[in-house]
């Protein structure tokens, strides 16, 4: 066959294929029904409104390339969104709202300066306990922002007892929605949609119809997003080798951390792409038992109890003031180099590096405790359950045990061999031929829950509170006074969230004229 004939044949074949597939492609566009279910509501749609919603569905499918890209993000992120909504007691149908809001683009910014997956403005984000500052923007974290959205939606629904009104209030605000709806839908379980119904809800229905269809599942994802919870201080750079990905990969999927740093104020959700298919997370209990490794009894000890800090904690950033796990130590006030830090505290750099098992170029991290005298070969605790994000070094620093001793006791040499749920020995050596035990899944969940509870509820989780403090202002008779020392990266909002009080409370207790605070400043917190 000549070249010209071959070209003609290919062109005719393409025309024929397009002619045959055209109707099929059109048929793949989901059609809006006259009635559907949303949350616990029955939605009845009249013909005029149905055509309007169908027009929006058609528009979402108009560009195959754009739809394919969005469908791939949907398949990656929606399992995480659905899980958080379910855990919060919010109907999982609201997962289509995050597509409508941001197309699941983590750093999306609207013309009104709403940011992130769920398009929160900063004030609203802070209302639902999301952290927004120069270190962290929870609006760009798929897990944290979904938790915030769930809180907001539940608050709205409490006013109406109607999830449609709650959804529209997400766009209008609660006050605006009350003025728009009044009480006409309160408690109703059947809603009729016509041309006068609110545009935002009709737009939502279009996204629900468009993205719950089987076409979306044809997106060519090569993996799934895995979520782990990490307690800082650490960095994406430090986590990357442990997770088997690059630092650039973690930065791509975790844009919420401005500089790749993970603070120590609470556990943070890290997501990264894994190959294959995720393990099923059934919503109901399995009917057949799942084989488990040999049972391991776990005595739940909060990792937040370590390191134990005693001494003059108000001057913890000065030499010879505190002991960390009964060893002379110091707290870093700022992130700096080893050279500058050791010069400030009066210790030789090589000695300091050897004591703390540091590599030569590792930075000193603000808020981290370091030792100025040699660590021990055994810890006070018998064992430690490894949590997501931990490293052999972080565990050795947590308990004041030499890194070499920790490795030897457990016959483990690098972080690539460390797995969440492992039970490491801190005092005795693992017996010859014995494998490191793995905590059963049910027990490990208890450990995670307990540590998270201690992290969020403890006012100073790593400090022994027995040391007396001086209060800048007297506490009220009905509250317990706590002294908080401001560290790098904190603001009044972050501090208020830590203690469960308001910014105005802190300003009143400390007679602050504005929101300006500085590192090292001591604030009185009157906890109820």
N, C-alpha and C positions, 0 to 999 in steps of 0.2 A: 504494500500500500504506500502510495507517495505521501510526502509530507503534507501537501495541501489537502489530499483526501482524508488524512488522519486528523487534521485540524477541523475539517468539516464534520467528520464523524463525532468528534468530541463535543463540538458546539451543539450538534443536533441531540446528542445524548444528554447534555446538560439541560437543554430546553425541555426535552421529554421528561427528565427527572423533576424539573421545577414544576411542570404542568401536573404531574402525578402527585407530587408532595404538597403542592399549594393548599388544596382543600384539607389535607391531613394536618398541616401546620396551623391552619385557621381553626380546625376542630379542637386542637390542643388548648386553645385559650379557654379557660374555665368560664362557664356561663352563670350569671347571677340568678339564683332561684327567687321565687316569690316569698319563700319563708325559709329561715335558717335559725340555728341556735347560736347564741353568744352568751358566754358565762352561764348564768341560770335563767336567762331570758329567752323568750320566743320572739323573734324579729319578723314582722310581717311587712313586706315591701310592696307598695302599689306599682303599677306598670311604669308610670312616669319616673319615679325614683329608681326603679330597677334599671331603666335605660341609662339614667344618669350615672349610676354606679358601674354599669357595664362599660360605659365609655371610659371610665377611669381604669378599669381592669384591662381593657384593650390597649390603653396608653402605656401601661406598665409592661406589656408584652411587645410593644411596637419595635423596639430595638433589640434583636436577639443577643447582640454582644453585651449590651448594658444589662439585660435581664440575666444573662448567664453569670456575669460578674457578681451581681447582687445575689443570685441564687446560691453561689458558692459561699458567700459570706453568711447567708441564712443557714446553710447546712452546718457551717462551722460554729456559729455563735448561739443559735437558737436552743440547742440542748442545754447549754449553761443557763440561758435566760429562763427556760421552762422550769428547770430544777429550782432556781431561786424563787420564782413566782409560786411554785407549788409549796416550797418550804414556808413561805410567808403567808399562805392561805389566800392567795390572790388567784382568780381564774387564769389558767394558762393561755386562754385566748388573747390575753394582753400581750403575748409575745409578738403579735403582729403590729402592735403599736410602736415598738422600737424600730421596726423596718420603716414605718411611716415617718418616724421622727428623724432618723439619721441615715437610713439605708445601711445601718450597722457599720458606719465609718467612725472609728473611735475618736478622732480629733476633729469631727465636723463642727463648724461654727456657723451659726445663723446670722442673719442681718441684725437681729436684736441682741447678739452676743450670747446666745444660748450655746452651750458647749457639750460635746460628747455624745455617747450612745443615746441617752434619753433626753438630751437637749435641755439641761438645767442651766438657768442663770445662777450666778454665784450665791445670791441671797437665798434662793429656794433650795439650792444644794445644801447649804449650811443648815437650813431648817430640818432637813431629813438626815442630818448627821453625816454628810459627806465632807471630806477634807479637801479644801481648795486653797493652796498656797504656792510658794515658789519651789517647793520640793515635790508635792503630791497634788494631783488633780484627780480625785476619785470619779469625776464625771467621765473620764476616759478609761475607767476600769469596768469591764463588762459585768463583773460580779457585784462590786460595790455599788455601781450606779443602778443596777437592777434592784438591789436591796432598797436603795433610796426611792426608786420609782414605786416599789411595792408599798412602802410606808405611806407615800403620798396618795396613792390610789385608795388604800384602805381608809385613810383619813377622810377622803372625799366620799367614799361609799357610806361611811358612818353617818353622814349628813342626809343622804338620800335613800339608803337601802335600795339602790338601783345602780347597776354597774354601767349602764349607758350614761347616766348623769355624771357618775364618777369619772368616766373617760372624757367627757366633754369638759369637765372641770379641770382636767389635766392641761387643757389648752387655754381655757378662759380664766382659770383661777376659781377658787371656791366661792368667793363673793359674786363674781360674774355669773357663775352657773346658777347660784341661788336666785339671782335676779332674772335670769333667762328662763329657767324651768319653773320657779316657784315650788309648789309641792305636788304638781299634777302627776308626777311619775313615782312619787315616794311609795316604795313597797310593791309597785306593779311588776308583774312577771311577763306581761305581753306588751310589746311596744310596736306601734304601727309607724312605718316610715313613709313619708311622702315628700313632695318637692320643697315643703317648708321646714323639713327636719334639718337639724344643724349639719352644716357642711362637713365638719370635722369627723362626725360619726359616720357619715356616708363615705368619706374618704377612707376611714378605718375599715369599713366593711369591704371596700374594694381591695384593700391589702390582704384582708383575711381570705377572701375568695381567691385572689391571685396566688397567694403563697401557701395555701394549705392543700393545693392540688398536687397530683402525682408528678407533674412536669418538673416541679422544683427539685424533686429527688434525683433527677437525671443530671444534676450539676456534677462536674467531674472533679470532685475533691479527692485528693490523694491521701488524706489523713483526717485527723480530728483534733480538737483542742483539748488538751489535758490541763486541769487546774490543780495547783498545789497551794497550800497556805504557808507563808514564810514569815517568821518573826525575825526582824532585824535586830541590831544593825548588820546589814550585809549589802552586797551589790549584785546587779545582774551579771557582771563580769565574773564574780566568784561562783555564782550559781550555774553559769553556762556549761562548764565542763562536766559538772555533776549530772546535769540533765541531758547531756549528749547533744547539745546544740551550740550555736555560736552566740556571742554577746549581741551581735547585730540582729539575730533572729529574735531574741528575747525583747530587744528594744522595739522591734516592729510590732510585736503583739502586746506590749506593755507600755504604751505611750503615756500612761498615767504618772510614771516616775520621770521627772524632768531630766535628771542627770544619771539615771541608772542606779540611784541609791535607794535602799529599802530601809525606812526608819524603824525605830524600836518601840514606837508608841502602841502598836497593836499588830496582830497578824495581817498580812496583805496577801491577796489572791494573785498568783502569777499564772499566766496561761502560756502554753507553747504548743506547737504543732507536732503531733506524733503520727507515724505511719500506721496503716492498718485500720481496724474498726475498733471503736471503744467497747469496753466491757459494759454489758447491759446494766442499767440502774433501774430495776423494776420499781414501779410505784407501789406494788403490793408484795407481800411476803411470798417467797417461792414455796410451792407446795411440796417439793422434794428437798431433802437435806443436801447441803453442799459439803463435800469432803473438806475437812480442815486439818492443818498440821496438829501435832500433839499439843494438848492444852497447856497454856502457859498462864499462870496466875500473875496478875500485875498488881503490885501495890502502887496505887496512883499517887505520884509525887509531882507537884507542880514544878515545871522547869523554871517558872517565874520566881521561885523561892531562891534561886541561885543566879549569880553569885551572892553569897551572904556578905553584906557590907556592914561593918561596925566602926565605931570611932567618931571623929568629928566630921559628920557628913556634910555640914554646911560649907566646909572647906575641902571637899573631896578632891578638888582639882589642884590642891597644893600638896607638896611632898610631906611625908611623915604625919599624915592626918588620919588616914583610914587603914583598915585591914580588909582584904577581900578574901573570903574563905579562910580567915585567920592568918593570912599572909600579907605582908606590907604591900600596899597597892596605891593606885591613883586613878582618878577619872579624867579622861581627856575632855577639855573644855571646847576645843576646836579641832577640826580636821586639819592635819598638818603633816610634815615629813618627820621621819624618825630622828633625823639630825637636829631639827629645831626643837622637837619635843624633849629629847634627852638633854639637850643643852639647858632648857628651861628648868628641868627637874633635877639637874645635877647628877647624872648617871652616865657612864660610858655607853656609847651607842651599841657597840658589839655585845656588851654584857646585857643590855636591855633587850636586844634582839634575841639573844640566846635564852634568856629567862622566859620570854613570851612566845618562843617558837615562831618568830616572824621571818619572812624572807626579806632580803635587803631593801627592795624597792616598795614594800607594802606601806601604805599610808596609815597614819594614826587617825582613827575615826572618832569624831565628836560623840560624847556620851558613852563610849566604850571604856570598860575598866581594864587596866593593865597592872601587871605585877612588877614590883621593884626588888623583890627577893625571890629566890628560887621556888618554883612550884613543887608540889609533893608527888610522890610515886603512887599514892593511894588517896582516893577521895573519901569524904564522910559517908556518902551514899553508896549503897551496894551496887546498884545498877541504874542505867539510864535508857529510856525508850526514845529512839531516834525519831524526831519529828521532821516533816518536810522542810527542806531548805537548810538543815543543819549540816555542818561539816565536822570532821574530826577535830580541827583546830578550835571551832566555836565551842564544842563540847568540852575540850580540854581547858579552855579559858573559863567556861561556866563553872566548873567544879574545882579549878586550881590544881589539876593533875597534869604532869608533864605529857606532852604529845607523844613522845616515844613510849612512855609507860602505857598510855591508853592503847596505842597500836599493838604493843606486845601482849597486853592482857587479852586482847580479842583477836590476835593474829590477823589483823587487817591493816593494809599498808597505804591505801589511798582512798580518796573520796568516791571514786568510781565504783568501789565495792560496797559503799555505805548505802543502805536502803531504809526508807521510812518504815518504822515498826520493829526494826532490830532492837534487841535488848542487850546493850553493851555492859560488860563488867567494868566496874570502877575501882574494885579493891582486889579481887582474886583473879588469877589467870584462868582462861578457858582451858578445860581439860583437853589433853591430847586426843585428836580424832573427833572432838565434839564441835558441832556446828553452832554458830551464833543463833540463838532462838529468835523466832519471829512471833510477835504478839498477834494472837488471833484478831481477825477484823473487828469482831464485836467489842473486844477489850480495847483495841487501838482507838476506836471511835470514842470510848469513854475517856481515854487519855487526852485525845485532841479536845474534846468538849471541856474537860476539867481545866486544861491549860488555857484554853481560850477564855473560860469564865474567870480564871484568876487574873489573866492579863487585862481584861476589860474592867473587872470590878476592883482590882487592887489599886490603891492610890499611889503606891510606890513599890511595885512588885519585886524589885531586886534589892531592896534596902531593908535592913533590920530596923523596925520602928522604935526600938527601945531607947535610942539616944534622945535625951531631952532637947527641945528646941525653944527658941525665943520667938514669941509671936509679935509681929509688927503692930497688929491691932488685936484687941481682946475679942475672943469668940463670943457668940451669942450663947445663952444658957441652954438652948435646945439643940445645939449642934456641936460637932467635934472639929476643933481647929487643926488644920494641916498646913505645914509650910512647904510651898513648892518653889524650887529654885529654877528659874528660866534657863533653858539650854538653847543651843543653836537651832534655828528652824522653827521655834515655837512662836505662836501668837495667842492672843486672848481666846480666840475661838477654839483653837486646838486644845488649850488648857481646860476650857469650860467643858468640852466634850469628854475629856479624860476623867473629870470628877463628877459629871452629871449635874452641872450647875449652869447658870447663864453668864454671858459676858458682862451684863449689867451688874450681876451679883458680885463678880470679882472686882469690878471698878468701884463699887460701893464699899466693899470690905476693905479695899486698899487705898481709897480716896484718890483714884486715878482720874485726871481731868480728861484723858482721851485714851485711845487704844494702844499708844506707844509703850513698849516695854523693851528691856535690854537684857542681854545674856548676863546671868549671875544675879539678877534682881530677885528678891524674895517676896512671894505673894502669899497672903493668908487665904486659905480656902476653908470655909465653914461647911463641912459636909453634914447633911441631915442625919 
